Amino acid sequence: MPANVDGVLKVAARTLGDLVRKLGERVLPEIIPILERGLDSDKSDERQGVCIGLSEIVSSTSKEQVKHDF
């Protein structure tokens, strides 16, 4: 994967993490199904982006949110 794409994925993941930190319970029910569908993609780049996004969500989510939303 080109370096510039990797950088874009990381910025997108941080942005996703910021959204979850700020809006948490309001956005997680909408975001998680989208990411779950992305994990089934035939494109490895898309799956990698989803994994980076999920990682950022996990690090940005409180334990209470995880228990409630997952």
Backbone bond lengths (Angstrom), bond angles and torsions (degrees), N, CA, C in turn:
res aa  C-N    CA-C-N  psi(-1)  N-CA   C-N-CA  omega(-1)  CA-C   N-CA-C  phi
1 M - - - 1.445 - - 1.526 107.88 -
2 P 1.323 117.49 131.51 1.464 120.22 179.00 1.529 111.69 -60.87
3 A 1.317 115.94 149.02 1.472 121.68 -177.26 1.527 111.97 -57.64
4 N 1.338 117.49 -38.59 1.462 119.34 -177.63 1.530 111.58 -66.82
5 V 1.331 117.84 -33.37 1.459 121.02 177.07 1.524 109.54 -69.19
6 D 1.317 116.59 -40.94 1.462 121.03 177.96 1.529 110.30 -59.71
7 G 1.322 116.48 -42.31 1.462 120.88 178.44 1.519 111.95 -63.64
8 V 1.321 116.41 -40.90 1.467 120.94 179.12 1.529 109.79 -64.01
9 L 1.336 116.97 -42.44 1.463 120.42 178.46 1.526 111.41 -60.41
10 K 1.317 116.34 -41.73 1.464 120.07 -179.44 1.525 111.69 -67.24
11 V 1.326 117.29 -39.87 1.474 120.82 177.39 1.528 109.32 -64.70
12 A 1.327 116.56 -43.07 1.466 120.11 178.72 1.527 110.89 -62.18
13 A 1.321 116.91 -41.17 1.466 120.72 179.31 1.526 111.08 -64.27
14 R 1.322 116.98 -42.80 1.473 119.92 178.49 1.525 110.31 -63.40
15 T 1.324 116.66 -38.99 1.462 120.79 178.43 1.532 109.82 -64.14
16 L 1.312 116.36 -42.74 1.461 120.95 176.93 1.529 110.25 -61.10
17 G 1.312 116.73 -42.79 1.467 120.96 177.14 1.518 112.13 -61.25
18 D 1.326 116.76 -40.63 1.470 120.70 177.33 1.529 110.91 -62.49
19 L 1.331 116.62 -42.59 1.466 120.22 178.17 1.522 111.15 -60.59
20 V 1.309 116.04 -43.99 1.464 120.14 -179.34 1.520 110.49 -66.03
21 R 1.325 117.34 -40.57 1.472 120.40 178.69 1.524 110.68 -62.29
22 K 1.322 116.92 -40.44 1.468 120.90 -174.99 1.518 113.05 -84.52
23 L 1.340 117.71 -36.79 1.461 120.57 -173.12 1.524 113.53 -115.32
24 G 1.319 116.18 -8.44 1.455 124.84 176.32 1.509 117.68 23.45
25 E 1.322 114.65 -100.88 1.460 120.66 -171.66 1.522 113.73 -61.05
26 R 1.327 116.97 -20.95 1.466 119.03 -179.87 1.526 112.75 -80.37
27 V 1.332 117.69 -30.24 1.467 119.39 -175.76 1.523 114.21 -102.81
28 L 1.324 117.84 -26.49 1.462 119.77 -176.97 1.526 113.26 -56.69
29 P 1.335 119.74 -44.44 1.468 118.57 -179.96 1.534 113.26 -61.48
30 E 1.310 117.52 -23.61 1.462 120.45 177.81 1.523 112.12 -89.79
31 I 1.314 117.38 -34.13 1.467 121.66 -175.62 1.523 112.04 -77.00
32 I 1.313 117.56 -42.46 1.468 121.32 -174.06 1.537 112.16 -58.27
33 P 1.339 120.31 -47.43 1.469 118.77 178.74 1.541 113.20 -61.30
34 I 1.307 117.19 -34.44 1.467 120.69 177.56 1.525 110.03 -64.66
35 L 1.324 115.99 -45.04 1.459 119.94 179.57 1.528 111.40 -67.10
36 E 1.328 117.27 -37.79 1.465 120.26 177.55 1.527 110.82 -60.18
37 R 1.327 116.85 -41.99 1.471 120.03 177.35 1.525 110.59 -64.61
38 G 1.322 116.50 -36.84 1.458 120.60 179.08 1.521 113.07 -64.34
39 L 1.320 116.91 -29.51 1.464 120.25 178.22 1.525 112.06 -67.45
40 D 1.320 117.02 -22.57 1.465 121.84 178.84 1.522 112.97 -88.18
41 S 1.315 117.47 2.29 1.459 121.69 -177.99 1.529 111.91 -63.54
42 D 1.317 115.65 148.70 1.465 121.18 174.34 1.525 111.56 -78.09
43 K 1.334 116.75 -13.86 1.469 121.62 -176.66 1.523 110.02 -91.82
44 S 1.313 116.27 120.76 1.467 120.16 -178.30 1.526 111.68 -64.74
45 D 1.329 117.61 -34.38 1.470 120.11 178.48 1.527 110.92 -62.80
46 E 1.318 116.19 -39.85 1.462 120.14 179.29 1.529 110.90 -66.73
47 R 1.327 116.42 -43.59 1.475 119.79 177.58 1.521 111.11 -62.36
48 Q 1.327 116.31 -38.96 1.463 119.99 178.77 1.529 109.99 -64.24
49 G 1.316 117.61 -42.32 1.464 121.43 177.77 1.513 111.66 -61.55
50 V 1.334 115.99 -40.97 1.464 120.06 178.03 1.527 110.17 -62.98
51 C 1.313 116.93 -42.98 1.472 120.41 179.84 1.529 111.44 -63.33
52 I 1.309 116.75 -40.71 1.471 120.45 177.28 1.527 109.20 -63.43
53 G 1.337 116.53 -43.45 1.465 120.57 178.21 1.518 112.32 -62.60
54 L 1.338 116.62 -44.13 1.465 120.19 178.42 1.520 111.70 -62.50
55 S 1.316 116.02 -39.38 1.458 120.23 177.86 1.527 110.91 -60.63
56 E 1.300 115.96 -43.25 1.467 120.49 179.19 1.527 110.76 -66.33
57 I 1.316 117.17 -39.16 1.474 120.59 177.88 1.524 109.97 -62.90
58 V 1.308 117.00 -45.95 1.469 120.25 -179.56 1.521 110.96 -60.27
59 S 1.322 117.07 -41.75 1.465 119.29 -179.46 1.525 112.52 -74.01
60 S 1.336 117.21 -16.52 1.464 121.45 -178.00 1.524 113.43 -101.10
61 T 1.323 116.56 -4.99 1.455 120.84 -172.66 1.519 110.67 -104.14
62 S 1.311 115.49 137.67 1.462 119.85 177.45 1.526 109.90 -73.78
63 K 1.319 116.31 160.59 1.462 120.43 178.88 1.521 110.94 -60.39
64 E 1.314 116.99 -36.51 1.466 120.71 -179.92 1.520 111.11 -65.45
65 Q 1.339 117.42 -40.49 1.457 120.60 177.65 1.518 110.80 -64.35
66 V 1.317 116.77 -40.03 1.464 120.95 -179.48 1.535 109.29 -62.86
67 K 1.328 116.51 -45.25 1.472 120.02 -179.97 1.526 110.50 -62.53
68 H 1.315 116.62 -38.82 1.448 121.13 -176.52 1.525 112.86 -75.74
69 D 1.310 117.38 -44.43 1.460 121.84 -171.38 1.518 114.74 -93.82
70 F 1.312 117.65 -21.22 1.453 119.17 -178.16 1.494 107.54 -107.13
